[in-house]
């Protein structure tokens, strides 16, 4: 399962799985952001070919499927909220972390000509002014 996680979380901003000692805390931000990759690795043997040498793909796909089955109840609220936000184009301020990974720069534009808000960076689950 570590191999599955390291593949799914490859190049995730600010995450070093060795330093994090392979532990995650609620709200499981990296796992929510990479849920699509975890599901992709769990559903298709072809998707996992880059994880191994070709011999253990079915075992790795099985491990990915077990991991996804374990994580789904833990992540379901955040995943469904993020999917709803992508579908509707609206999201509650407290849930912005579900759609934007850490260190992603975002801008707020007010369509009715209000004052512009400075660019902000998202760190973990909070906002910090730049």
N, CA, C and O atoms as CSV, one atom per row, in Angstrom:
chain,resi,resn,atom,element,x,y,z
A,1,UNK,N,N,0.824,-1.201,0.000
A,1,UNK,CA,C,0.000,0.000,0.000
A,1,UNK,C,C,0.865,1.261,0.000
A,1,UNK,O,O,0.450,2.299,-0.516
A,2,UNK,N,N,2.059,1.174,0.574
A,2,UNK,CA,C,2.949,2.334,0.533
A,2,UNK,C,C,3.324,2.679,-0.900
A,2,UNK,O,O,3.460,3.851,-1.251
A,3,UNK,N,N,3.485,1.675,-1.705
A,3,UNK,CA,C,3.815,1.904,-3.104
A,3,UNK,C,C,2.663,2.610,-3.826
A,3,UNK,O,O,2.881,3.494,-4.653
A,4,UNK,N,N,1.449,2.205,-3.499
A,4,UNK,CA,C,0.263,2.833,-4.084
A,4,UNK,C,C,0.196,4.295,-3.642
A,4,UNK,O,O,-0.009,5.188,-4.464
A,5,UNK,N,N,0.369,4.535,-2.343
A,5,UNK,CA,C,0.330,5.901,-1.827
A,5,UNK,C,C,1.444,6.764,-2.409
A,5,UNK,O,O,1.223,7.923,-2.760
A,6,UNK,N,N,2.641,6.190,-2.508
A,6,UNK,CA,C,3.742,6.993,-3.045
A,6,UNK,C,C,3.504,7.336,-4.514
A,6,UNK,O,O,3.919,8.402,-4.969
A,7,UNK,N,N,2.852,6.462,-5.254
A,7,UNK,CA,C,2.508,6.753,-6.646
A,7,UNK,C,C,1.412,7.811,-6.722
A,7,UNK,O,O,1.518,8.765,-7.493
A,8,UNK,N,N,0.363,7.643,-5.923
A,8,UNK,CA,C,-0.762,8.575,-5.958
A,8,UNK,C,C,-0.370,9.964,-5.454
A,8,UNK,O,O,-0.877,10.971,-5.949
A,9,UNK,N,N,0.525,10.018,-4.476
A,9,UNK,CA,C,0.891,11.290,-3.867
A,9,UNK,C,C,2.196,11.860,-4.410
A,9,UNK,O,O,2.742,12.809,-3.848
A,10,UNK,N,N,2.692,11.290,-5.488
A,10,UNK,CA,C,3.935,11.758,-6.090
A,10,UNK,C,C,3.835,13.247,-6.429
A,10,UNK,O,O,2.877,13.684,-7.066
A,11,UNK,N,N,4.823,14.010,-6.000
A,11,UNK,CA,C,4.918,15.450,-6.254
A,11,UNK,C,C,3.785,16.256,-5.630
A,11,UNK,O,O,3.467,17.342,-6.116
A,12,UNK,N,N,3.177,15.752,-4.576
A,12,UNK,CA,C,2.159,16.534,-3.872
A,12,UNK,C,C,2.878,17.681,-3.153
A,12,UNK,O,O,3.871,17.442,-2.465
A,13,UNK,N,N,2.398,18.917,-3.298
A,13,UNK,CA,C,3.106,20.068,-2.723
A,13,UNK,C,C,3.305,19.964,-1.211
A,13,UNK,O,O,2.352,19.792,-0.452
A,14,UNK,N,N,4.554,20.072,-0.802
A,14,UNK,CA,C,4.881,20.128,0.618
A,14,UNK,C,C,4.766,18.820,1.374
A,14,UNK,O,O,4.792,18.825,2.605
A,15,UNK,N,N,4.640,17.697,0.677
A,15,UNK,CA,C,4.477,16.422,1.364
A,15,UNK,C,C,5.682,15.533,1.108
A,15,UNK,O,O,6.032,15.248,-0.037
A,16,UNK,N,N,6.305,15.102,2.185
A,16,UNK,CA,C,7.380,14.112,2.130
A,16,UNK,C,C,6.919,12.958,2.997
A,16,UNK,O,O,6.887,13.070,4.223
A,17,UNK,N,N,6.560,11.846,2.364
A,17,UNK,CA,C,5.993,10.720,3.107
A,17,UNK,C,C,6.965,10.138,4.125
A,17,UNK,O,O,6.536,9.618,5.155
A,18,UNK,N,N,8.255,10.215,3.859
A,18,UNK,CA,C,9.231,9.708,4.818
A,18,UNK,C,C,9.244,10.590,6.070
A,18,UNK,O,O,9.242,10.085,7.193
A,19,UNK,N,N,9.257,11.909,5.867
A,19,UNK,CA,C,9.229,12.821,7.012
A,19,UNK,C,C,7.902,12.749,7.760
A,19,UNK,O,O,7.865,12.884,8.983
A,20,UNK,N,N,6.820,12.538,7.025
A,20,UNK,CA,C,5.498,12.421,7.653
A,20,UNK,C,C,5.307,11.059,8.289
A,20,UNK,O,O,4.283,10.805,8.922
A,21,UNK,N,N,6.285,10.183,8.126
A,21,UNK,CA,C,6.253,8.821,8.671
A,21,UNK,C,C,5.007,8.054,8.224
A,21,UNK,O,O,4.471,7.227,8.961
A,22,UNK,N,N,4.565,8.345,7.011
A,22,UNK,CA,C,3.442,7.632,6.396
A,22,UNK,C,C,2.167,7.730,7.227
A,22,UNK,O,O,1.340,6.818,7.200
A,23,UNK,N,N,2.003,8.813,7.956
A,23,UNK,CA,C,0.789,8.997,8.746
A,23,UNK,C,C,0.025,10.208,8.222
A,23,UNK,O,O,0.617,11.167,7.727
A,24,UNK,N,N,-1.272,10.148,8.337
A,24,UNK,CA,C,-2.149,11.217,7.898
A,24,UNK,C,C,-3.138,11.510,9.010
A,24,UNK,O,O,-3.557,10.615,9.743
A,25,UNK,N,N,-3.504,12.773,9.122
A,25,UNK,CA,C,-4.468,13.181,10.133
A,25,UNK,C,C,-5.688,13.786,9.456
A,25,UNK,O,O,-5.606,14.319,8.349
A,26,UNK,N,N,-6.806,13.692,10.134
A,26,UNK,CA,C,-8.037,14.290,9.632
A,26,UNK,C,C,-7.803,15.783,9.444
A,26,UNK,O,O,-7.234,16.426,10.325
A,27,UNK,N,N,-8.215,16.334,8.352
A,27,UNK,CA,C,-9.157,15.898,7.331
A,27,UNK,C,C,-8.514,15.191,6.136
A,27,UNK,O,O,-9.139,15.108,5.079
A,28,UNK,N,N,-7.291,14.679,6.268
A,28,UNK,CA,C,-6.646,13.865,5.221
A,28,UNK,C,C,-6.528,14.623,3.896
A,28,UNK,O,O,-6.871,14.103,2.835
A,29,UNK,N,N,-6.042,15.842,3.979
A,29,UNK,CA,C,-5.994,16.751,2.835
A,29,UNK,C,C,-5.327,16.137,1.595
A,29,UNK,O,O,-5.927,16.168,0.521
A,30,UNK,N,N,-4.108,15.580,1.700
A,30,UNK,CA,C,-3.484,15.033,0.487
A,30,UNK,C,C,-4.291,13.899,-0.136
A,30,UNK,O,O,-4.347,13.763,-1.358
A,31,UNK,N,N,-4.911,13.091,0.711
A,31,UNK,CA,C,-5.689,11.962,0.197
A,31,UNK,C,C,-6.957,12.434,-0.510
A,31,UNK,O,O,-7.377,11.837,-1.501
A,32,UNK,N,N,-7.561,13.497,-0.004
A,32,UNK,CA,C,-8.746,14.059,-0.666
A,32,UNK,C,C,-8.353,14.620,-2.033
A,32,UNK,O,O,-9.041,14.398,-3.029
A,33,UNK,N,N,-7.244,15.346,-2.061
A,33,UNK,CA,C,-6.813,15.945,-3.331
A,33,UNK,C,C,-6.397,14.909,-4.367
A,33,UNK,O,O,-6.537,15.148,-5.567
A,34,UNK,N,N,-5.897,13.784,-3.932
A,34,UNK,CA,C,-5.435,12.756,-4.869
A,34,UNK,C,C,-6.376,11.544,-4.922
A,34,UNK,O,O,-5.973,10.460,-5.345
A,35,UNK,N,N,-7.610,11.731,-4.499
A,35,UNK,CA,C,-8.578,10.639,-4.499
A,35,UNK,C,C,-8.774,10.043,-5.888
A,35,UNK,O,O,-8.882,8.825,-6.023
A,36,UNK,N,N,-8.821,10.873,-6.911
A,36,UNK,CA,C,-9.012,10.367,-8.275
A,36,UNK,C,C,-7.876,9.428,-8.683
A,36,UNK,O,O,-8.114,8.403,-9.321
A,37,UNK,N,N,-6.642,9.779,-8.314
A,37,UNK,CA,C,-5.506,8.915,-8.646
A,37,UNK,C,C,-5.574,7.599,-7.883
A,37,UNK,O,O,-5.260,6.544,-8.434
A,38,UNK,N,N,-5.979,7.657,-6.625
A,38,UNK,CA,C,-6.109,6.425,-5.830
A,38,UNK,C,C,-7.153,5.516,-6.456
A,38,UNK,O,O,-6.929,4.313,-6.585
A,39,UNK,N,N,-8.286,6.077,-6.844
A,39,UNK,CA,C,-9.327,5.269,-7.488
A,39,UNK,C,C,-8.850,4.713,-8.823
A,39,UNK,O,O,-9.132,3.561,-9.154
A,40,UNK,N,N,-8.137,5.514,-9.581
A,40,UNK,CA,C,-7.634,5.061,-10.874
A,40,UNK,C,C,-6.682,3.878,-10.686
A,40,UNK,O,O,-6.753,2.898,-11.428
A,41,UNK,N,N,-5.795,3.970,-9.697
A,41,UNK,CA,C,-4.858,2.876,-9.424
A,41,UNK,C,C,-5.578,1.627,-8.931
A,41,UNK,O,O,-5.107,0.511,-9.150
A,42,UNK,N,N,-6.711,1.808,-8.271
A,42,UNK,CA,C,-7.427,0.658,-7.719
A,42,UNK,C,C,-8.350,-0.025,-8.719
A,42,UNK,O,O,-8.780,-1.157,-8.501
A,43,UNK,N,N,-8.652,0.663,-9.815
A,43,UNK,CA,C,-9.657,0.103,-10.714
A,43,UNK,C,C,-9.106,-0.528,-11.978
A,43,UNK,O,O,-9.809,-1.296,-12.635
A,44,UNK,N,N,-7.876,-0.227,-12.333
A,44,UNK,CA,C,-7.370,-0.709,-13.607
A,44,UNK,C,C,-5.969,-1.274,-13.483
A,44,UNK,O,O,-5.061,-0.574,-13.034
A,45,UNK,N,N,-5.776,-2.519,-13.870
A,45,UNK,CA,C,-4.427,-3.069,-13.850
A,45,UNK,C,C,-3.478,-2.289,-14.748
A,45,UNK,O,O,-2.283,-2.211,-14.461
A,46,UNK,N,N,-3.988,-1.711,-15.827
A,46,UNK,CA,C,-3.136,-0.942,-16.729
A,46,UNK,C,C,-2.675,0.345,-16.082
A,46,UNK,O,O,-1.594,0.846,-16.391
A,47,UNK,N,N,-3.490,0.889,-15.178
A,47,UNK,CA,C,-3.118,2.133,-14.519
A,47,UNK,C,C,-1.962,1.928,-13.559
A,47,UNK,O,O,-1.253,2.880,-13.232
A,48,UNK,N,N,-1.761,0.703,-13.105
A,48,UNK,CA,C,-0.706,0.465,-12.123
A,48,UNK,C,C,0.576,-0.070,-12.737
A,48,UNK,O,O,1.495,-0.438,-12.005
A,49,UNK,N,N,0.663,-0.125,-14.065
A,49,UNK,CA,C,1.863,-0.682,-14.682
A,49,UNK,C,C,3.112,0.112,-14.368
A,49,UNK,O,O,4.205,-0.455,-14.342
A,50,UNK,N,N,2.987,1.408,-14.128
A,50,UNK,CA,C,4.167,2.192,-13.812
A,50,UNK,C,C,4.583,2.043,-12.354
A,50,UNK,O,O,5.626,2.568,-11.963
A,51,UNK,N,N,3.796,1.341,-11.538
A,51,UNK,CA,C,4.144,1.154,-10.135
A,51,UNK,C,C,5.128,0.016,-9.938
A,51,UNK,O,O,5.867,0.005,-8.954
A,52,UNK,N,N,5.151,-0.930,-10.844
A,52,UNK,CA,C,5.999,-2.079,-10.615
A,52,UNK,C,C,6.630,-2.574,-11.883
A,52,UNK,O,O,6.639,-1.895,-12.909
A,53,UNK,N,N,7.156,-3.771,-11.792
A,53,UNK,CA,C,7.876,-4.331,-12.929
A,53,UNK,C,C,6.975,-5.150,-13.838
A,53,UNK,O,O,7.464,-5.773,-14.781
A,54,UNK,N,N,5.689,-5.165,-13.585
A,54,UNK,CA,C,4.758,-5.893,-14.427
A,54,UNK,C,C,4.287,-7.185,-13.800
A,54,UNK,O,O,3.185,-7.641,-14.106
A,55,UNK,N,N,5.083,-7.795,-12.930
A,55,UNK,CA,C,4.699,-9.064,-12.324
A,55,UNK,C,C,3.654,-8.884,-11.237
A,55,UNK,O,O,2.741,-9.700,-11.110
A,56,UNK,N,N,3.782,-7.822,-10.452
A,56,UNK,CA,C,2.936,-7.655,-9.282
A,56,UNK,C,C,1.789,-6.680,-9.503
A,56,UNK,O,O,1.208,-6.181,-8.539
A,57,UNK,N,N,1.457,-6.404,-10.754
A,57,UNK,CA,C,0.412,-5.428,-11.008
A,57,UNK,C,C,-0.925,-5.825,-10.416
A,57,UNK,O,O,-1.629,-4.971,-9.875
A,58,UNK,N,N,-1.296,-7.086,-10.500
A,58,UNK,CA,C,-2.581,-7.493,-9.937
A,58,UNK,C,C,-2.567,-7.388,-8.420
A,58,UNK,O,O,-3.572,-7.010,-7.818
A,59,UNK,N,N,-1.447,-7.716,-7.798
A,59,UNK,CA,C,-1.340,-7.573,-6.343
A,59,UNK,C,C,-1.397,-6.103,-5.942
A,59,UNK,O,O,-2.039,-5.748,-4.954
A,60,UNK,N,N,-0.721,-5.250,-6.712
A,60,UNK,CA,C,-0.736,-3.830,-6.406
A,60,UNK,C,C,-2.114,-3.222,-6.653
A,60,UNK,O,O,-2.561,-2.355,-5.902
A,61,UNK,N,N,-2.785,-3.682,-7.710
A,61,UNK,CA,C,-4.143,-3.214,-7.963
A,61,UNK,C,C,-5.062,-3.648,-6.834
A,61,UNK,O,O,-5.935,-2.890,-6.413
A,62,UNK,N,N,-4.866,-4.884,-6.337
A,62,UNK,CA,C,-5.648,-5.363,-5.188
A,62,UNK,C,C,-5.373,-4.534,-3.946
A,62,UNK,O,O,-6.297,-4.201,-3.204
A,63,UNK,N,N,-4.115,-4.200,-3.712
A,63,UNK,CA,C,-3.765,-3.359,-2.564
A,63,UNK,C,C,-4.372,-1.971,-2.709
A,63,UNK,O,O,-4.858,-1.396,-1.736
A,64,UNK,N,N,-4.343,-1.436,-3.921
A,64,UNK,CA,C,-4.938,-0.119,-4.171
A,64,UNK,C,C,-6.448,-0.165,-3.953
A,64,UNK,O,O,-7.027,0.779,-3.414
A,65,UNK,N,N,-7.084,-1.253,-4.367
A,65,UNK,CA,C,-8.528,-1.404,-4.166
A,65,UNK,C,C,-8.865,-1.496,-2.678
A,65,UNK,O,O,-9.853,-0.916,-2.227
A,66,UNK,N,N,-8.048,-2.223,-1.918
A,66,UNK,CA,C,-8.256,-2.315,-0.467
A,66,UNK,C,C,-8.063,-0.955,0.191
A,66,UNK,O,O,-8.828,-0.569,1.075
A,67,UNK,N,N,-7.039,-0.237,-0.246
A,67,UNK,CA,C,-6.785,1.098,0.292
A,67,UNK,C,C,-7.956,2.027,-0.004
A,67,UNK,O,O,-8.412,2.751,0.881
A,68,UNK,N,N,-8.442,2.011,-1.233
A,68,UNK,CA,C,-9.581,2.860,-1.610
A,68,UNK,C,C,-10.823,2.494,-0.810
A,68,UNK,O,O,-11.559,3.379,-0.373
A,69,UNK,N,N,-11.066,1.204,-0.614
A,69,UNK,CA,C,-12.230,0.765,0.170
A,69,UNK,C,C,-12.116,1.217,1.630
A,69,UNK,O,O,-13.115,1.568,2.258
A,70,UNK,N,N,-10.902,1.204,2.157
A,70,UNK,CA,C,-10.686,1.644,3.531
A,70,UNK,C,C,-10.860,3.161,3.665
A,70,UNK,O,O,-11.453,3.643,4.630
A,71,UNK,N,N,-10.339,3.902,2.691
A,71,UNK,CA,C,-10.362,5.364,2.770
A,71,UNK,C,C,-11.711,5.988,2.429
A,71,UNK,O,O,-12.040,7.067,2.922
A,72,UNK,N,N,-12.479,5.322,1.600
A,72,UNK,CA,C,-13.723,5.927,1.119
A,72,UNK,C,C,-14.647,6.412,2.239
A,72,UNK,O,O,-15.129,7.542,2.159
A,73,UNK,N,N,-14.918,5.615,3.282
A,73,UNK,CA,C,-15.784,6.131,4.354
A,73,UNK,C,C,-15.169,7.321,5.094
A,73,UNK,O,O,-15.889,8.203,5.562
A,74,UNK,N,N,-13.848,7.345,5.199
A,74,UNK,CA,C,-13.180,8.444,5.894
A,74,UNK,C,C,-13.218,9.741,5.091
A,74,UNK,O,O,-13.289,10.829,5.662
A,75,UNK,N,N,-13.171,9.621,3.775
A,75,UNK,CA,C,-13.063,10.784,2.904
A,75,UNK,C,C,-14.366,11.156,2.214
A,75,UNK,O,O,-14.426,12.174,1.525
A,76,UNK,N,N,-15.408,10.356,2.385
A,76,UNK,CA,C,-16.614,10.513,1.569
A,76,UNK,C,C,-17.250,11.895,1.674
A,76,UNK,O,O,-17.696,12.440,0.664
A,77,UNK,N,N,-17.300,12.469,2.860
A,77,UNK,CA,C,-17.930,13.786,3.006
A,77,UNK,C,C,-17.156,14.847,2.232
A,77,UNK,O,O,-17.753,15.644,1.508
A,78,UNK,N,N,-15.834,14.864,2.378
A,78,UNK,CA,C,-15.015,15.853,1.673
A,78,UNK,C,C,-15.034,15.627,0.169
A,78,UNK,O,O,-15.075,16.581,-0.607
A,79,UNK,N,N,-15.003,14.373,-0.238
A,79,UNK,CA,C,-15.000,14.060,-1.668
A,79,UNK,C,C,-16.319,14.481,-2.316
A,79,UNK,O,O,-16.319,15.069,-3.397
A,80,UNK,N,N,-17.437,14.183,-1.661
A,80,UNK,CA,C,-18.734,14.557,-2.233
A,80,UNK,C,C,-18.914,16.070,-2.219
A,80,UNK,O,O,-19.514,16.627,-3.138
A,81,UNK,N,N,-18.404,16.741,-1.192
A,81,UNK,CA,C,-18.481,18.197,-1.135
A,81,UNK,C,C,-17.643,18.828,-2.250
A,81,UNK,O,O,-18.075,19.793,-2.881
A,82,UNK,N,N,-16.454,18.289,-2.491
A,82,UNK,CA,C,-15.601,18.802,-3.561
A,82,UNK,C,C,-16.233,18.559,-4.927
A,82,UNK,O,O,-16.181,19.424,-5.802
A,83,UNK,N,N,-16.823,17.394,-5.108
A,83,UNK,CA,C,-17.491,17.087,-6.379
A,83,UNK,C,C,-18.672,18.030,-6.604
A,83,UNK,O,O,-18.888,18.500,-7.721
A,84,UNK,N,N,-19.430,18.305,-5.552
A,84,UNK,CA,C,-20.556,19.232,-5.659
A,84,UNK,C,C,-20.069,20.636,-5.999
A,84,UNK,O,O,-20.693,21.336,-6.796
A,85,UNK,N,N,-18.958,21.047,-5.397
A,85,UNK,CA,C,-18.402,22.374,-5.679
A,85,UNK,C,C,-17.949,22.475,-7.130
A,85,UNK,O,O,-18.170,23.496,-7.782
A,86,UNK,N,N,-17.323,21.433,-7.631
A,86,UNK,CA,C,-16.891,21.451,-9.034
A,86,UNK,C,C,-18.089,21.485,-9.974
A,86,UNK,O,O,-18.053,22.130,-11.022
A,87,UNK,N,N,-19.144,20.789,-9.589
A,87,UNK,CA,C,-20.346,20.736,-10.422
A,87,UNK,C,C,-21.099,22.070,-10.407
A,87,UNK,O,O,-21.510,22.568,-11.454
A,88,UNK,N,N,-21.276,22.636,-9.223
A,88,UNK,CA,C,-22.085,23.854,-9.098
A,88,UNK,C,C,-21.286,25.136,-9.297
A,88,UNK,O,O,-21.852,26.180,-9.620
A,89,UNK,N,N,-19.965,25.059,-9.103
A,89,UNK,CA,C,-19.145,26.256,-9.201
A,89,UNK,C,C,-19.161,27.097,-7.937
A,89,UNK,O,O,-18.612,28.198,-7.924
A,90,UNK,N,N,-19.784,26.597,-6.869
A,90,UNK,CA,C,-19.852,27.322,-5.604
A,90,UNK,C,C,-19.344,26.425,-4.487
A,90,UNK,O,O,-19.529,25.208,-4.505
A,91,UNK,N,N,-18.689,27.067,-3.499
A,91,UNK,CA,C,-18.162,26.309,-2.377
A,91,UNK,C,C,-18.151,27.203,-1.146
A,91,UNK,O,O,-17.926,28.410,-1.245
A,92,UNK,N,N,-18.391,26.610,-0.001
A,92,UNK,CA,C,-18.318,27.347,1.259
A,92,UNK,C,C,-16.861,27.667,1.565
A,92,UNK,O,O,-15.969,26.887,1.231
A,93,UNK,N,N,-16.618,28.791,2.188
A,93,UNK,CA,C,-15.260,29.217,2.503
A,93,UNK,C,C,-14.509,28.146,3.293
A,93,UNK,O,O,-13.330,27.900,3.039
A,94,UNK,N,N,-15.178,27.518,4.239
A,94,UNK,CA,C,-14.530,26.499,5.080
A,94,UNK,C,C,-14.117,25.269,4.283
A,94,UNK,O,O,-13.284,24.489,4.747
A,95,UNK,N,N,-14.680,25.080,3.098
A,95,UNK,CA,C,-14.396,23.890,2.295
A,95,UNK,C,C,-13.453,24.148,1.124
A,95,UNK,O,O,-13.225,23.247,0.317
A,96,UNK,N,N,-12.906,25.341,1.011
A,96,UNK,CA,C,-12.037,25.668,-0.118
A,96,UNK,C,C,-10.846,24.731,-0.191
A,96,UNK,O,O,-10.377,24.423,-1.286
A,97,UNK,N,N,-10.347,24.271,0.945
A,97,UNK,CA,C,-9.192,23.364,0.965
A,97,UNK,C,C,-9.461,22.087,0.180
A,97,UNK,O,O,-8.520,21.438,-0.277
A,98,UNK,N,N,-10.728,21.717,0.014
A,98,UNK,CA,C,-11.064,20.472,-0.665
A,98,UNK,C,C,-10.774,20.524,-2.162
A,98,UNK,O,O,-10.580,19.483,-2.790
A,99,UNK,N,N,-10.744,21.709,-2.730
A,99,UNK,CA,C,-10.529,21.809,-4.172
A,99,UNK,C,C,-9.188,22.406,-4.547
A,99,UNK,O,O,-8.757,22.264,-5.691
A,100,UNK,N,N,-8.510,23.073,-3.615
A,100,UNK,CA,C,-7.224,23.688,-3.912
A,100,UNK,C,C,-6.127,23.067,-3.058
A,100,UNK,O,O,-6.189,23.125,-1.830
A,101,UNK,N,N,-5.133,22.480,-3.690
A,101,UNK,CA,C,-4.034,21.918,-2.913
A,101,UNK,C,C,-3.191,23.013,-2.267
A,101,UNK,O,O,-3.258,24.168,-2.689
A,102,UNK,N,N,-2.406,22.674,-1.260
A,102,UNK,CA,C,-1.565,23.668,-0.595
A,102,UNK,C,C,-0.636,24.368,-1.577
A,102,UNK,O,O,-0.215,23.792,-2.580
A,103,UNK,N,N,-0.330,25.611,-1.270
A,103,UNK,CA,C,0.589,26.446,-2.032
A,103,UNK,C,C,0.089,26.807,-3.425
A,103,UNK,O,O,0.860,27.273,-4.264
A,104,UNK,N,N,-1.168,26.597,-3.665
A,104,UNK,CA,C,-1.723,27.005,-4.952
A,104,UNK,C,C,-2.175,28.450,-4.839
A,104,UNK,O,O,-2.885,28.806,-3.898
A,105,UNK,N,N,-1.784,29.262,-5.759
A,105,UNK,CA,C,-2.137,30.671,-5.732
A,105,UNK,C,C,-3.519,30.830,-6.340
A,105,UNK,O,O,-3.813,30.254,-7.388
A,106,UNK,N,N,-4.360,31.604,-5.689
A,106,UNK,CA,C,-5.694,31.847,-6.227
A,106,UNK,C,C,-5.995,33.337,-6.149
A,106,UNK,O,O,-5.418,34.059,-5.335
A,107,UNK,N,N,-6.885,33.777,-6.988
A,107,UNK,CA,C,-7.282,35.177,-7.035
A,107,UNK,C,C,-8.793,35.250,-6.928
A,107,UNK,O,O,-9.506,34.392,-7.447
A,108,UNK,N,N,-9.267,36.266,-6.263
A,108,UNK,CA,C,-10.697,36.501,-6.148
A,108,UNK,C,C,-11.048,37.695,-7.017
A,108,UNK,O,O,-10.471,38.773,-6.871
A,109,UNK,N,N,-11.990,37.499,-7.916
A,109,UNK,CA,C,-12.471,38.605,-8.735
A,109,UNK,C,C,-13.933,38.835,-8.384
A,109,UNK,O,O,-14.746,37.910,-8.376
A,110,UNK,N,N,-14.234,40.059,-8.103
A,110,UNK,CA,C,-15.603,40.402,-7.738
A,110,UNK,C,C,-16.292,40.946,-8.985
A,110,UNK,O,O,-15.909,42.003,-9.487
A,111,UNK,N,N,-17.309,40.236,-9.497
A,111,UNK,CA,C,-17.911,40.602,-10.781
A,111,UNK,C,C,-18.647,41.940,-10.771
A,111,UNK,O,O,-18.827,42.538,-11.831
A,112,UNK,N,N,-19.072,42.420,-9.624
A,112,UNK,CA,C,-19.831,43.652,-9.598
A,112,UNK,C,C,-18.950,44.884,-9.386
A,112,UNK,O,O,-19.456,45.961,-9.072
A,113,UNK,N,N,-17.641,44.729,-9.554
A,113,UNK,CA,C,-16.740,45.876,-9.531
A,113,UNK,C,C,-16.304,46.305,-8.145
A,113,UNK,O,O,-15.872,47.444,-7.972
A,114,UNK,N,N,-16.401,45.440,-7.159
A,114,UNK,CA,C,-15.940,45.768,-5.816
A,114,UNK,C,C,-14.431,45.861,-5.773
A,114,UNK,O,O,-13.767,45.785,-6.806
A,115,UNK,N,N,-13.903,46.020,-4.606
A,115,UNK,CA,C,-12.452,46.139,-4.480
A,115,UNK,C,C,-11.786,44.781,-4.701
A,115,UNK,O,O,-12.330,43.748,-4.310
A,116,UNK,N,N,-10.607,44.787,-5.328
A,116,UNK,CA,C,-9.912,43.509,-5.552
A,116,UNK,C,C,-9.284,42.992,-4.263
A,116,UNK,O,O,-8.808,43.770,-3.436
A,117,UNK,N,N,-9.288,41.704,-4.107
A,117,UNK,CA,C,-8.680,41.071,-2.943
A,117,UNK,C,C,-7.265,40.654,-3.328
A,117,UNK,O,O,-7.049,40.187,-4.446
A,118,UNK,N,N,-6.297,40.811,-2.427
A,118,UNK,CA,C,-4.935,40.402,-2.776
A,118,UNK,C,C,-4.849,38.901,-3.000
A,118,UNK,O,O,-5.671,38.136,-2.495
A,119,UNK,N,N,-3.848,38.492,-3.761
A,119,UNK,CA,C,-3.622,37.073,-3.986
A,119,UNK,C,C,-3.352,36.399,-2.658
A,119,UNK,O,O,-2.757,36.994,-1.761
A,120,UNK,N,N,-3.781,35.185,-2.536
A,120,UNK,CA,C,-3.564,34.442,-1.305
A,120,UNK,C,C,-2.996,33.081,-1.644
A,120,UNK,O,O,-3.229,32.547,-2.728
A,121,UNK,N,N,-2.258,32.531,-0.718
A,121,UNK,CA,C,-1.784,31.167,-0.850
A,121,UNK,C,C,-2.481,30.336,0.200
A,121,UNK,O,O,-2.732,30.792,1.316
A,122,UNK,N,N,-2.786,29.124,-0.170
A,122,UNK,CA,C,-3.421,28.218,0.767
A,122,UNK,C,C,-2.341,27.317,1.333
A,122,UNK,O,O,-1.632,26.641,0.586
A,123,UNK,N,N,-2.214,27.305,2.642
A,123,UNK,CA,C,-1.267,26.438,3.341
A,123,UNK,C,C,-2.085,25.508,4.215
A,123,UNK,O,O,-2.889,25.961,5.030
A,124,UNK,N,N,-1.888,24.231,4.051
A,124,UNK,CA,C,-2.664,23.217,4.778
A,124,UNK,C,C,-4.132,23.501,4.568
A,124,UNK,O,O,-4.637,23.342,3.456
A,125,UNK,N,N,-4.840,23.925,5.625
A,125,UNK,CA,C,-6.272,24.174,5.463
A,125,UNK,C,C,-6.625,25.633,5.738
A,125,UNK,O,O,-7.808,25.957,5.838
A,126,UNK,N,N,-5.640,26.525,5.865
A,126,UNK,CA,C,-5.928,27.916,6.176
A,126,UNK,C,C,-5.427,28.864,5.121
A,126,UNK,O,O,-4.578,28.501,4.308
A,127,UNK,N,N,-5.941,30.071,5.123
A,127,UNK,CA,C,-5.541,31.108,4.183
A,127,UNK,C,C,-4.525,32.015,4.841
A,127,UNK,O,O,-4.613,32.289,6.038
A,128,UNK,N,N,-3.574,32.476,4.076
A,128,UNK,CA,C,-2.605,33.452,4.553
A,128,UNK,C,C,-2.472,34.529,3.498
A,128,UNK,O,O,-2.285,34.227,2.320
A,129,UNK,N,N,-2.567,35.780,3.910
A,129,UNK,CA,C,-2.399,36.861,2.942
A,129,UNK,C,C,-0.970,36.898,2.449
A,129,UNK,O,O,-0.033,36.610,3.194
A,130,UNK,N,N,-0.813,37.249,1.199
A,130,UNK,CA,C,0.521,37.346,0.607
A,130,UNK,C,C,1.085,38.730,0.824
A,130,UNK,O,O,2.205,39.014,0.398
